[in-house]
Amino acid sequence: SYVLTQPPSVSVAPGQTARITCGGNNIGSKSVHWYQQKPGQAPVLVVYDDSDRPSGIPERFSGSNSGNTATLTISRVEAGDEADYYCQVWDSSSDQNVFGTGTKVTVL
Amino acid sequence: EVQLVESGGGLVKPGGSLRLSCAASGFTFSSYSMNWVRQAPGKGLEWVSSISSSSSYIYYADSVKGRFTISRDNAKNSLYLQMNSLRAEDTAVYYCARDFAARRLDYWGQGTLVTVSS
């Protein structure tokens, strides 16, 4: 089955840039979506189709996808960005949705 | 406003059954595929199952195949998950989520907790 690997944690100072990677075999050929989940809350879609943002999501959230790695970038990090982040793709070879292992972003 | 409200969670013994429901409102339910996603306590997200708008296409995670059944009633704007032969490892918060193009899950419910324990 298809596996998506994320770093367990990323720490960043306020105002700096956080980059969260999502590794998968030839992930660049798939559409990658990213979700933010704060404690006790449901996930929220923050980036879809590699680099598009739903309405209401700040421009500080951006994404890219190439080769074997997709990346979610959070610019000018704020305290409110502290959360768990998950990448997700549809694996057409197995007809299954796949989530990444998740990354906890800590704002120092 | 899109709303998804799950119900039906609770405590069940290993080997038991439970049926979850998800009531949808604020959009044309019959036009969208839907998903169930779960999250075990302190763990990450795990996709469980998806169903197309007309129920023509149904998919399951390997971990639940043969035990869980997803279904929907478009007349009632409702999504269901019938869970049989439950195991301790099925303990999780279960979310229903709307499936937009390219399988992105753009709206989620608040979840319902299923606890499998003797």
HADDOCK unambig.tbl for C-alpha pairs under 7 A between the chains (distance, minus, plus):
assign (segid A and resid 31 and name CA) (segid B and resid 102 and name CA) 6.92 0.50 0.50
assign (segid A and resid 33 and name CA) (segid B and resid 104 and name CA) 6.26 0.50 0.50
assign (segid A and resid 41 and name CA) (segid B and resid 110 and name CA) 6.86 0.50 0.50
assign (segid A and resid 42 and name CA) (segid B and resid 108 and name CA) 6.48 0.50 0.50
assign (segid A and resid 42 and name CA) (segid B and resid 109 and name CA) 6.81 0.50 0.50
assign (segid A and resid 42 and name CA) (segid B and resid 110 and name CA) 5.46 0.50 0.50
assign (segid A and resid 43 and name CA) (segid B and resid 108 and name CA) 6.93 0.50 0.50
assign (segid A and resid 45 and name CA) (segid B and resid 105 and name CA) 6.99 0.50 0.50
assign (segid A and resid 45 and name CA) (segid B and resid 106 and name CA) 5.82 0.50 0.50
assign (segid A and resid 48 and name CA) (segid B and resid 104 and name CA) 6.60 0.50 0.50
assign (segid A and resid 90 and name CA) (segid B and resid 103 and name CA) 6.38 0.50 0.50
assign (segid A and resid 95 and name CA) (segid B and resid 59 and name CA) 6.62 0.50 0.50
assign (segid A and resid 96 and name CA) (segid B and resid 59 and name CA) 6.72 0.50 0.50
assign (segid A and resid 96 and name CA) (segid B and resid 60 and name CA) 6.92 0.50 0.50
assign (segid A and resid 96 and name CA) (segid B and resid 61 and name CA) 6.50 0.50 0.50
assign (segid A and resid 97 and name CA) (segid B and resid 47 and name CA) 6.07 0.50 0.50
assign (segid A and resid 98 and name CA) (segid B and resid 47 and name CA) 6.57 0.50 0.50
assign (segid A and resid 99 and name CA) (segid B and resid 45 and name CA) 6.46 0.50 0.50
assign (segid A and resid 99 and name CA) (segid B and resid 46 and name CA) 6.45 0.50 0.50
assign (segid A and resid 101 and name CA) (segid B and resid 44 and name CA) 6.25 0.50 0.50
assign (segid A and resid 102 and name CA) (segid B and resid 44 and name CA) 6.18 0.50 0.50
